[in-house]
Amino acid sequence: MVKIRLTRLGRHKSPFYRLVAIDSKTKRDGGYLQLLGTYNPQRNEINLKDDLILNYLRNGAQPSDTALALLKDKGIWKSFCTTKKIKAKKNKRPSKSKKSPKKEQKQETKKSEPANPST
């Protein structure tokens, strides 16, 4: 499974993070699939590649909690959710009756018969 999460860079007490697409079994600072952006908490700078992130999210990548907070802050998560809802509405088919008429008739006959016939 592909995850979107942060990898830490920078000196001691001076963190700098990269937002990356990475395999979920890889260690925190291990090799990543693609660089999606950067985050500097010292200056509160967030630089993200929106189109790449949306592409990974559409293909099933799961963001970590911190990455999700950054995506919500930049509005990427909201745009992903709206496109997801629009596609769901387009693919929605008119609802059909779940039970066929034959099944309904069988259930009615079972209800009309007594549970313990005494013969």
N, C-alpha and C positions, 0 to 999 in steps of 0.2 A: 504494500500500500504506500502511496506517495503522500507525504506530509509537507505542509508549508510551515516552516519554523525558523527560529533565529539561531545563528551561529555567532559565538562571541569572538571578538578581536580586540586589540588595544592593550595598553599597559595595565599594570596594577592600579586599581581605583580610577581607571579612565577607560570605561568600556565603550566599545563600538560594535554594532551588530550588523550582520547581513541577513536579509530575509531570503531564504533559499527554498527550493523544492528538493526534497531529499527522501530517500527510502526510509521507512519508519524504523527499520532495524539497524540503521547506521548510527554510530555514536554522535554526540552533539556537534563536535567540530570536525567530523569526518568529511569525506568527499561528497559533494552534492551534485545534483543533476543540472540545475540551472540557477543562476543568480537572479533574484526577482526584485531586489531593492536593498536599501541601507537604512539604518536607524541609529542616530547619535543622541542618546539620552542627555548628554551634557548640554547640548545646544538645542535639544528638542527638534532636530531636523529629521524629517521622514521623506525619503525619495523612493518611490515605488514605480514599477513598470506595470501599469494597469492592464494592458492587453495580455501580457504573459500570465499575470495572476488570474485573470478571468478565464483564460484558456485552461489553466491547471484546475481551477475550481469546477469548471464544466465537465472536465474529464474525471472528477471524483477525488481530487486531492483534499485532504482534511487539514485545516489550519489548527495550530496549537492555540491555547488560550491567549497567550501574549500576541501572537500573530493575528488572531482574530480581533483583538482590541485595536491593533494598528490599522487593520483593514476597515473596521468600522469608523475609525477616526478620519480616514481619508475618503470614506464614502464608497469604497469598492465593494464591500459586503452588501450594501443596500442595492447597488446596481446589479449584483449577481442574483440576489433574491428576487428582484423585479423581473429580470429576464427569465428566471426559472419559473415564476408564476405565469408569465405570458406563454411560455412553451407548454406548460401543463394545461392551460385553458385551450390552446390550439389542438392539442392531442386528445382532449376529452371527447369521448363518444357519448351519444345519447344513451341514457340509462335504460336497460331492458329489465324485464321482470326476471328476478333471479330463479324463481321456481317455474317449471313448466306446468301446463295445465294438468298433465297426467299425474305429476307428483302431488299436486294440490288435491286431486280427487282421491288418491290413495290415502292421504293424511285424513281427509274427511271421513272415509269409510272406517279407518282405524278408530277414530274418535266416537263414531256412532256405535261400534260394537262394544259390548260389555267386557270389562277387564277379566273377570273370572266367570265364565259360563258354567252354570251348574246343571249337569246332565247325568 
